Amino acid sequence: MDLAEIEVAAAPPRPGNPSASVGYVGGVSGIGGGLRPVDAASAGIISGAQINSRPVTRPGEVLEEVPGLIITQHSGEGKANQYFLRGFNLDHGTDIAIHVDGMPVNMRTHAHGQGYADLNFLIPELVGAVEFHKGPYFVRDGDFASAGSVRIDYFDKLDRNIALTTLGSFGFKRGLSAASVPLGAGNLLVAGEAQTYDGPWVVPDALRKLNGVARYSQGTATDGFAVTGMAYWARWNATNQIPERAVAEGIIGRYGTLDPTDGGDTGRFSLSGRWSQSDAGGITRASAYVIRYQMNLWNNFTYFLNDPVNGDQFRQRDARVLGGGEISRVFQGDLFGLPMENEIGVQTRTDDIRVGLFNTTARQYRSTVLDDRVLEASAAFYYENRVRWTDWLRTSVGFRADGYYADVRSDTPANSGRARDSIVNPKLGAVFGPWADTEIYLNYGGGFHSNDARGVTATVDPVSPLFNISRSPFLVSSTGYEVGIRNRSIAGLETSLALFRLDFASENLFQGDTGTTEPSRPTRRFGIEWSNHYALTPWLRLEGDLTITNARFSDRDPVGQRVPEAPTTIASAGVTFGEGQGWFGSLRFRYFGPRPLIEDNSVRSKPTALLNGRIGYAFDNGMSLALDVLNLTNAKADQITYFYESRLPGEAAAVADRHFHPVEPTAVRLTLAGRF
């Protein structure tokens, strides 16, 4: 008996179903057989309808539908989000790998931070499905995927075209138009988006964003192809985190700034394609992409700490062209009469980067810290064997081998050089059951993240070349373990429980904000995740998720064992209602627990609890109207909190203080949409 490959797609929309979103487009997902079967209790697949059911402040927040994942912001709305998962402050993406339509979002050797993942180009209404994994257990996941990975695929075509307009508080305006039409033997999908937003800040964000997608596709996800072009551009001002003492002393208000010239601009242009073909022996898939990306950021986090006269503002520049692809083959067969699959694949990526760090005042150039050219290339080979031994036992055994090369040409000659590194990681999994609609999962795997190539070759401090610095390792290993259970014995209810552990090796980290390396210590995280999704009726769905994590440094040091910024408790709950014409809505609660801000746990952040709501009505002529209310309770909470030294104007010396970015006050957004 052959083991047929499992194909997963977004749940087909009901005609006229607006419950997902006032702008829900419906349609056929191109994700199809490109998704792996769910082989861990903490893994899953989310439909585009679920993603769009959430009232959100910013595009990346739709990914909070992934249990235990927090998406926040500490700067202007055009900057990449900050991610938290499984006891990690993932910064802008260091250990969560994000892909959109087969293209990596994480940027390695980035000007602002390793793994920088800017999702502001995402158009949620085009999302067909999202696949998420936690832990380094899966052979397709490589760099940046130790805490988890998220793969997002857009629709190939829309059941109905859409046009919508949103107006809201603090200057929020958004327009979206998306349509698909038959063309030749396939379908052409075109979408365009424009957005502006000022926010509640004393210095308005003045966000200006343009976004476009064009895709031509033929066939299906298992037998067909698609070619997609994307274009995105944005500019903004930024109110970064501010010190508590500046607010307490009345120097600035809660929504004020100490450097009104912070901000940035960015652009992303891509061309990608995918192809697949199935036959009696299995399925072959191939994909490729090329991306042109640029970013400028002006930040001042410490004010007058380093330069009491001119201030500490700096500019980070990143300009690159990157390209790569993947080809894989699934061979179906048998092992002594038992159903079996073998999968092999190859992934490649090359980045041609110009990256710089410059001292500035009010965005005016003062001096150069770094101005480097980097060529970074990688290739990976993966293999996995999957066997169904009995009706109640499935196993997967595989490995992944990654090789990296970098050539750094620095304006500080002593920091130029070439580097190579490689790593091989095993990936193991077993699924027991189902018994009484219950499955038990065991998972083990090795993972890694790469470090900024500049930190791998650097030998001297670029600011003070007389001082030597320690080099960073190129690839840093992680090891993960998980045991979990998933139960579906109650009709409509899926509940899962996972116990996990993740160990990370000691390393030095390159800091993009300073151009130097800083030491880091080995860590161990273990915790529990509980996730529940309950479809009470076709028109009413409940959700509730809880993650509790213990994060500690695994070596001994008198400064303390706590991992700064590591969240202990993350919880969420939600209710979504509506089907077809008539009323629809959603209510979402999110709890982001307190976190240690320094190693001895003597300074901690405050918890953040937010409630967002949506209510709307869908008319029988295809029009719909929806009202989103963000931060319904007007909570005076923080999006994020840090603890570090800074210096305000007039202060004689540095002061260690909490620095926070506040949650926006209650805001409303009204959306009028038409589907035709």
C-alpha positions in Angstrom: 0.0 0.0 0.0 1.4 3.4 -0.9 1.4 6.2 1.6 -0.4 9.0 -0.2 1.0 12.4 0.6 -1.1 14.5 2.8 -2.4 17.7 1.2 -3.5 20.5 3.4 -5.2 23.7 2.3 -7.1 26.5 3.8 -10.7 25.7 4.7 -13.0 26.6 1.7 -14.9 29.7 2.4 -18.7 29.7 2.6 -20.3 31.9 -0.1 -20.4 35.4 1.2 -18.8 34.5 4.5 -17.6 37.7 6.1 -16.9 36.3 9.5 -13.2 36.1 8.8 -12.9 39.8 8.1 -14.8 42.7 6.6 -12.3 42.4 3.8 -12.2 38.6 3.5 -11.5 37.7 -0.1 -12.2 34.0 -0.2 -10.5 32.0 -2.9 -8.2 29.1 -3.5 -5.0 28.8 -1.7 -1.8 28.0 -3.5 -0.3 26.4 -0.4 -1.7 22.9 -1.1 0.8 20.0 -0.8 3.6 22.4 -0.1 2.8 22.0 3.5 4.1 19.2 5.6 1.8 17.0 7.7 1.5 18.2 11.3 4.0 16.1 13.2 4.3 17.9 16.5 1.8 18.8 19.1 2.9 22.5 18.9 2.7 22.7 15.1 -0.3 23.7 13.1 -1.9 25.2 10.0 -4.1 28.4 10.2 -6.5 29.4 7.4 -6.6 32.8 5.9 -10.1 33.3 7.4 -8.7 32.8 10.9 -5.8 35.2 10.3 -8.2 37.9 9.0 -10.7 37.5 11.9 -8.3 39.4 14.2 -8.7 43.2 14.8 -5.1 44.3 14.7 -3.0 47.5 15.0 -0.3 46.5 12.4 0.0 43.8 9.7 2.4 41.5 11.6 0.0 41.2 14.5 -2.2 38.8 12.5 0.5 36.2 13.3 -0.6 36.3 16.9 -3.0 33.6 15.8 0.0 31.4 16.3 -0.3 30.2 19.9 2.2 31.8 22.2 3.6 34.3 19.7 3.7 38.0 20.6 4.1 40.7 18.0 4.9 44.2 19.2 6.7 47.4 18.2 9.2 49.7 20.0 9.6 52.2 17.2 7.9 53.7 14.2 5.3 51.6 12.3 7.6 51.1 9.3 10.2 49.3 11.2 10.2 45.5 11.7 8.2 44.1 14.5 9.6 42.7 17.8 8.8 39.0 18.3 8.5 36.9 21.5 8.0 33.2 21.6 8.9 30.3 24.0 10.8 32.4 26.5 12.7 34.3 23.8 13.0 37.9 23.1 13.5 37.3 19.4 14.4 40.9 18.8 13.4 41.6 15.1 13.7 37.9 14.1 16.9 36.3 15.4 15.4 32.8 16.1 12.1 32.8 14.3 12.3 32.0 10.6 9.6 33.7 8.5 8.8 33.0 4.9 6.2 34.6 2.6 5.4 32.7 -0.6 8.6 30.7 -0.3 10.8 33.7 0.1 12.8 34.3 3.4 11.8 37.5 5.3 14.8 37.3 7.7 17.8 39.3 6.6 21.2 38.0 7.7 24.1 40.4 8.3 21.6 43.2 8.5 22.4 46.8 9.5 20.1 46.8 12.5 20.0 43.2 13.8 20.7 39.7 12.7 17.6 38.0 11.3 15.7 41.3 10.8 12.3 40.3 9.6 10.1 43.2 8.3 6.6 42.0 7.7 5.1 45.4 6.9 4.7 44.4 3.3 2.2 41.6 4.2 -1.3 42.1 2.9 -3.4 39.9 5.3 -6.4 39.7 3.0 -4.3 37.8 0.5 -3.1 35.1 3.0 -4.4 31.7 2.0 -2.9 29.7 4.9 -0.1 29.9 7.5 2.0 26.9 8.6 3.8 27.2 11.9 6.4 25.0 13.8 7.9 25.4 17.2 11.4 24.1 17.9 14.2 22.8 15.6 12.6 19.5 14.7 11.9 19.9 10.9 14.2 19.3 8.1 13.0 22.2 5.9 13.7 24.7 8.7 17.3 26.0 8.9 18.7 29.3 9.9 16.8 31.3 12.5 14.3 28.5 13.2 15.3 27.3 16.7 12.4 28.9 18.5 10.0 28.4 15.6 9.1 29.0 12.0 6.2 30.6 10.1 5.4 30.0 6.4 2.8 32.3 4.8 1.3 31.6 1.4 -0.9 33.9 -0.6 -4.0 32.9 -2.6 -3.5 32.0 -6.3 -7.0 33.4 -7.2 -9.9 35.0 -5.5 -13.5 33.8 -5.5 -14.6 37.4 -5.4 -12.8 40.7 -6.1 -12.5 43.2 -3.3 -12.3 46.9 -2.7 -12.1 48.4 0.8 -11.4 51.7 2.6 -10.6 52.1 6.2 -10.6 55.3 8.2 -9.5 55.5 11.8 -8.1 57.4 14.8 -4.8 59.2 14.7 -4.8 59.7 11.0 -5.2 56.1 10.0 -6.2 55.7 6.3 -6.0 52.5 4.2 -7.2 51.5 0.8 -7.0 48.1 -0.8 -8.1 46.7 -4.1 -7.6 43.1 -5.1 -8.9 41.2 -8.2 -8.2 38.0 -10.1 -9.3 37.2 -13.7 -8.8 34.2 -15.9 -5.9 34.7 -18.3 -5.1 32.0 -20.9 -4.9 28.6 -19.2 -4.4 30.2 -15.7 -5.3 33.1 -13.5 -4.0 36.6 -12.9 -4.2 38.1 -9.4 -3.4 41.8 -8.9 -3.6 43.7 -5.6 -2.7 47.2 -4.5 -2.6 48.8 -1.1 -1.9 52.4 0.2 -1.8 53.4 3.9 -1.0 56.4 6.1 -0.8 56.7 9.9 0.3 59.3 12.4 -0.3 57.6 15.7 -0.8 59.3 19.0 2.8 60.6 19.2 3.8 64.2 19.8 5.9 63.8 16.6 3.5 62.1 14.2 4.8 58.8 12.6 3.7 60.2 9.2 3.8 56.7 7.9 3.4 56.5 4.1 3.2 53.0 2.6 2.6 51.6 -0.9 2.3 47.9 -1.6 1.5 45.8 -4.7 1.3 42.2 -5.7 0.9 40.6 -9.2 0.7 36.8 -9.7 0.1 34.6 -12.6 -0.6 30.9 -11.9 -1.7 27.7 -13.7 -2.8 24.3 -12.4 -2.7 23.4 -8.7 -0.2 23.4 -5.9 0.8 19.8 -6.7 0.7 20.1 -10.5 1.2 23.7 -11.7 3.3 26.8 -11.5 3.1 30.5 -10.4 5.1 33.6 -11.0 4.8 36.5 -8.5 6.0 40.0 -8.4 5.8 42.2 -5.2 6.7 45.8 -4.6 6.7 47.7 -1.3 7.9 51.1 -0.2 7.5 53.0 3.1 8.9 56.0 5.1 8.1 57.1 8.6 9.1 59.1 11.7 9.9 57.1 14.8 9.1 57.6 18.5 11.4 55.1 20.1 11.4 53.8 23.7 11.8 56.6 26.2 13.2 56.6 29.8 10.7 56.6 32.7 12.5 59.4 34.5 12.0 61.8 31.5 8.2 61.3 31.9 8.3 61.4 35.7 10.2 64.7 35.6 7.9 66.2 33.1 10.6 66.6 30.4 8.3 64.8 27.9 4.9 63.3 28.0 4.0 59.6 27.7 3.8 59.9 23.9 6.8 62.2 23.5 10.3 61.8 22.1 13.8 63.0 23.0 14.9 63.0 19.4 12.2 64.1 16.9 14.4 63.3 13.9 14.4 59.5 14.4 12.8 57.5 11.6 13.4 55.6 8.5 12.6 54.4 5.0 12.6 51.1 3.3 11.8 49.3 0.0 11.4 45.7 -1.1 11.0 44.4 -4.6 10.8 40.7 -5.5 10.2 38.3 -8.3 9.5 34.6 -7.3 8.3 31.5 -8.9 7.3 28.0 -8.0 6.7 24.8 -10.0 5.4 21.3 -9.0 4.6 18.1 -10.7 3.3 14.8 -9.3 3.5 11.3 -10.8 3.0 7.8 -9.6 6.2 7.8 -7.7 5.8 11.0 -5.8 6.0 14.8 -6.3 8.7 17.2 -7.3 8.7 20.9 -6.3 11.0 23.8 -7.2 11.0 27.4 -6.3 13.3 30.4 -6.8 13.3 34.1 -5.9 15.3 37.3 -6.3 14.8 40.3 -3.9 16.1 43.8 -4.0 16.0 45.4 -0.6 17.1 48.7 1.0 16.6 50.4 4.4 17.7 53.5 6.2 17.2 53.8 10.0 17.9 56.8 12.2 17.8 55.9 15.9 18.9 57.5 19.2 18.4 55.1 22.1 20.9 56.7 24.6 20.4 60.4 23.8 23.7 62.1 25.0 25.5 59.2 26.6 28.3 58.8 24.2 28.5 62.3 22.8 27.3 65.0 25.2 27.5 67.7 22.6 26.1 66.3 19.3 24.0 63.4 20.8 24.0 59.7 20.0 21.9 59.4 16.9 23.1 57.0 14.3 22.1 56.0 10.8 22.1 52.3 9.7 22.0 51.7 6.0 21.3 48.3 4.3 21.2 47.8 0.6 21.3 44.3 -0.9 20.2 41.9 -3.7 19.6 38.4 -2.6 18.5 35.3 -4.4 18.0 31.6 -3.9 15.7 28.7 -4.2 14.7 25.2 -3.2 14.1 21.9 -5.0 12.7 18.8 -3.4 11.4 15.4 -4.3 9.1 13.1 -2.3 9.5 9.4 -3.2 6.5 7.3 -2.3 7.2 3.6 -1.7 7.1 0.9 1.0 9.4 -0.8 3.5 8.8 -4.5 3.8 5.2 -3.8 2.8 4.8 -0.8 5.2 3.8 2.6 3.7 6.9 4.9 3.4 8.0 8.2 2.0 11.5 9.6 1.5 12.0 13.3 1.0 15.2 15.0 -0.2 15.8 18.7 -0.8 18.3 21.3 -1.5 18.1 25.0 -0.5 20.4 27.9 -1.5 20.7 31.6 -0.8 23.2 34.3 -1.7 23.2 37.9 -0.4 25.2 40.7 -1.9 25.1 43.4 0.8 26.3 46.9 1.4 25.9 47.7 5.1 26.9 50.8 7.0 26.7 52.5 10.4 27.2 56.3 10.6 27.1 58.9 13.4 24.5 61.6 12.7 22.8 64.6 14.3 19.2 65.4 13.1 19.9 62.9 10.2 22.9 64.9 9.1 26.1 62.9 8.6 29.0 63.4 11.1 31.3 60.4 10.8 31.5 56.8 9.6 31.7 53.9 12.0 31.3 51.1 9.4 30.9 51.0 5.7 31.3 47.4 4.5 30.6 45.1 1.6 29.6 41.5 2.3 29.0 38.5 0.1 27.3 35.7 2.1 26.2 32.4 0.6 24.8 29.2 2.0 23.5 25.9 0.8 21.7 23.1 2.6 20.8 19.5 1.9 18.1 17.7 3.8 16.7 14.2 3.9 13.8 12.6 5.8 12.4 9.1 5.9 8.7 8.7 7.1 7.2 5.3 7.8 3.8 4.2 9.1 4.7 1.1 11.1 1.2 0.4 12.4 -2.1 2.1 12.5 -0.9 3.7 15.7 2.8 4.5 15.1 4.4 6.8 12.6 8.1 7.9 12.6 10.2 10.4 10.9 14.0 10.2 10.8 16.1 12.8 9.0 19.0 15.2 9.0 19.9 18.6 7.6 23.4 19.8 6.6 24.1 23.5 6.1 27.2 25.2 4.8 28.0 28.9 4.9 30.6 31.2 3.3 31.2 34.9 3.8 33.6 37.4 2.2 33.7 40.7 4.2 35.4 43.8 2.7 35.5 46.4 5.5 36.5 50.0 5.4 38.6 49.0 8.4 41.1 46.6 6.7 41.8 44.6 9.9 38.1 43.6 10.0 38.0 42.2 6.4 38.3 38.5 5.8 36.6 35.3 4.7 34.9 32.8 6.8 33.4 29.3 6.3 31.4 27.1 8.6 29.1 24.1 8.4 26.7 22.2 10.7 24.8 18.9 10.5 21.7 18.4 12.6 19.5 15.3 13.2 15.7 15.6 13.2 13.6 12.8 14.8 9.9 12.5 15.4 7.3 9.8 16.4 3.5 9.9 16.5 1.5 7.4 18.6 -2.2 6.9 18.0 -4.8 7.9 17.5 -6.4 6.3 20.5 -9.8 7.8 21.4 -9.1 10.7 19.0 -5.8 11.3 20.8 -2.3 11.4 19.5 1.0 11.6 21.4 4.1 13.2 19.8 7.8 12.9 20.5 10.3 15.3 18.9 14.0 15.9 19.0 16.2 18.0 16.8 19.2 20.2 16.4 19.1 23.7 15.0 21.2 26.9 14.7 21.3 30.5 13.8 24.0 32.3 11.9 25.7 35.4 13.2 26.4 38.6 11.4 29.4 37.9 9.1 31.1 41.2 10.1 31.3 39.8 13.7 32.9 36.6 12.4 35.8 38.3 10.7 36.3 41.4 12.8 39.4 41.7 15.0 39.4 45.4 16.2 36.8 47.8 17.5 35.8 50.0 14.5 35.5 53.1 16.7 38.9 52.4 18.5 41.1 50.3 16.2 43.7 50.0 18.9 41.4 47.7 20.9 41.0 44.1 19.9 37.6 42.4 20.0 36.6 38.7 20.1 35.3 37.2 17.0 31.8 35.7 16.9 31.2 32.1 15.8 29.6 31.9 12.4 27.0 29.2 13.3 25.6 28.7 16.8 23.9 25.4 17.6 20.7 24.7 19.5 19.1 21.4 20.7 15.4 21.0 21.2 13.2 18.3 22.8 9.4 18.1 23.0 6.7 15.7 24.1 3.0 16.6 23.4 -0.5 15.4 23.1 -3.4 16.4 20.8 -7.0 15.5 21.5 -10.1 15.8 19.3 -12.6 13.6 21.2 -15.1 16.4 21.7 -16.8 17.4 18.5 -15.4 20.8 17.3 -12.7 21.0 20.0 -9.0 20.6 19.3 -6.8 20.8 22.4 -3.0 20.3 22.5 -0.5 20.2 25.3 3.3 20.3 24.8 6.3 20.2 27.1 9.5 21.5 25.6 13.1 22.2 26.2 15.6 24.2 24.1 19.3 24.6 24.8 21.5 27.2 23.1 25.3 27.2 23.0 27.5 30.0 24.3 28.3 32.7 21.7 29.4 36.2 21.0 26.8 38.4 19.3 27.5 41.2 16.8 25.5 44.3 17.8 24.4 46.3 14.7 23.8 49.4 16.8 27.4 49.7 17.9 29.4 47.7 15.3 31.0 45.6 18.0 30.6 42.1 19.4 29.3 41.4 22.9 29.6 38.2 24.9 26.6 36.0 25.5 26.1 33.0 27.7 24.6 29.5 27.2 20.9 29.3 27.9 18.3 26.6 28.7 14.5 27.1 28.3 11.8 24.7 29.3 8.1 25.2 29.5 4.6 24.1 28.7 2.2 25.2 26.0 -1.6 24.6 26.1 -3.7 25.5 23.1 -7.5 25.2 22.6 -9.6 25.9 19.5 -13.4 25.1 19.8 -15.9 25.5 16.9 -19.1 25.4 18.9 -21.2 25.9 15.9 -20.5 26.9 12.2 -20.9 30.5 13.3 -19.2 30.6 16.7 -15.5 29.8 17.5 -13.6 30.0 20.8 -9.9 30.0 21.3 -7.6 30.0 24.4 -3.8 29.5 24.6 -1.3 29.6 27.5 2.5 29.4 27.5 4.6 29.3 30.6 8.4 29.2 30.2 11.4 29.1 32.5 14.5 30.7 30.8 17.8 30.6 32.5 21.5 30.9 31.7 22.9 27.5 32.1 26.4 28.5 33.4 27.2 30.1 36.7 27.8 33.8 37.0 27.4 36.1 40.1 25.5 38.7 38.0 22.5 36.3 37.9 20.9 33.5 36.0 17.8 35.2 34.5 17.7 35.8 30.7 16.8 39.5 30.3 13.5 40.1 28.3 12.6 36.5 28.4 8.8 36.3 28.9 7.5 33.8 31.5 3.8 33.9 30.8 2.0 34.5 27.5 -1.8 34.0 27.2 -4.5 34.8 24.8 -8.3 34.2 24.4 -10.8 35.0 21.7 -14.3 34.6 20.4 -15.3 34.9 16.8 -18.9 34.8 15.5 -20.7 35.3 12.2 -21.6 33.2 9.1 -22.8 34.4 5.7 -24.9 37.5 5.7 -25.7 39.5 8.9 -23.8 40.3 12.0 -20.2 39.2 12.5 -17.5 40.1 15.1 -14.5 39.2 17.2 -13.2 39.9 20.7 -9.5 39.2 21.4 -7.6 39.3 24.7 -3.8 39.1 24.9 -1.6 38.9 28.0 2.1 39.6 27.9 3.5 38.7 31.3 6.2 40.6 33.3 9.8 39.9 32.4 13.2 40.2 34.1 15.1 43.1 32.6 18.5 42.3 34.1 20.2 39.0 35.1 19.5 39.1 38.9 15.8 39.8 38.4 15.9 42.9 40.6 14.4 45.0 37.8 11.3 43.7 36.0 8.8 44.9 33.4 5.1 45.4 34.0 2.6 43.0 32.4 0.6 44.1 29.4 -3.0 43.0 29.0 -4.9 44.2 25.8 -8.4 43.8 24.5 -9.4 44.4 20.9 -12.8 44.1 19.4 -14.7 44.0 16.1 -18.4 44.3 15.2 -19.8 44.4 11.7 -22.6 43.6 9.3 -22.6 42.0 5.9 -25.3 43.0 3.5 -26.8 40.7 0.8 -25.5 43.0 -2.0 -21.8 42.1 -1.2 -21.1 45.3 0.9 -20.1 45.1 4.5 -19.3 47.6 7.3 -17.1 46.8 10.3 -15.9 48.8 13.3 -12.6 47.8 15.0 -11.9 49.1 18.5 -8.2 48.7 19.5 -7.2 48.7 23.2 -10.8 48.6 24.2 -10.1 49.3 27.9 -7.6 52.1 27.2 -4.9 50.3 29.1 -1.9 52.4 30.1 0.5 49.6 29.4 3.8 49.2 27.6 4.4 47.5 24.3 8.0 46.8 25.4 10.4 47.7 28.2 14.2 47.7 28.4 16.7 48.5 31.2 19.9 50.2 30.2 22.0 53.4 30.7 21.2 56.7 29.0 21.9 60.3 29.5 19.4 63.2 29.2 20.3 66.8 28.4 21.8 68.4 31.5 22.5 65.1 33.3 26.1 64.9 34.7 26.5 61.2 34.2 24.8 58.1 32.8 21.7 56.8 34.5 20.4 53.2 34.4 16.7 53.3 33.9 13.7 51.5 32.4 13.0 52.6 28.9 9.5 51.9 27.5 7.4 52.3 24.4 3.7 52.8 25.4 0.7 51.0 24.0 -1.4 53.3 21.8 -4.6 54.6 23.5 -8.1 53.4 22.5 -8.5 53.8 18.7 -11.3 53.1 16.3 -11.2 52.1 12.7 -14.2 51.8 10.3 -14.0 49.7 7.2 -16.3 49.7 4.2 -15.8 46.8 1.9 -17.3 45.5 -1.3 -17.0 42.1 -2.8 -18.0 41.4 -6.3 
